[in-house]
Amino acid sequence: MAIKSRNKMNPNFNMASMSDLVFLLLIFFMLTSTLVAPNAIKLLLPQSNSRTIEKPPKIVISINQQYEYFLQGVQVDEPALKNGLTELLTGLESVSIRLESDKTVPVQYVVNVIDIVNDLNNRFNSTHKVIMATSPKRSR
C-alpha cells in the first residue's frame, strides 16, 4: 500500500518576499536621508583656503541674506541674541561659537556678533571665541 502525502515539497526558492524587503529598505533609506537637514538656514558661505577644523560647536549663530540673526536655528533680534548668548554661556569659561554668515551680509552684522561675545567675555572674565564658517575655495 502506497501512502501519498498531500503536501508536496517544492525545492524552488521564492524571490517575491526578498524583493519586497529590498524595496521597503530602499524606500526607508530614501525617506530618512531626505529628512536630514544639516543646514536648515540657506546660506551661501564665503570661500576661504584655511582648513581649521573645529570640534562640534555648542553654539551656532547664523545671519541670512535678509540680515536676520538665528541662535541655534531660532530667529532672534539683536537684543534677544545678546540675552540668549548670556543664558547659554553663563557658567562656561571657553566655548567656540560658530558664526555662519551669508557672503552678501555686510561686515557690520558680523562685527555686532563679535562685539556681543567680547562684551560677555569682559563681563564674565571668560575666553569664548567666534569662529567664522566658510566653504572651501573652488579652484579655477
Secondary structure, DSSP 8 states (H G I E B T S, - for coil): -----SS----S---HHHHHHHHHHHHHHHHHHHH--S--S-----EES--------SEEEEE-TT--EEETTEEE-HHHHHHHHHHHHTT-S--EEEEEE-TTS-HHHHHHHHHHHHHHHHHHT---EEEE--EE----
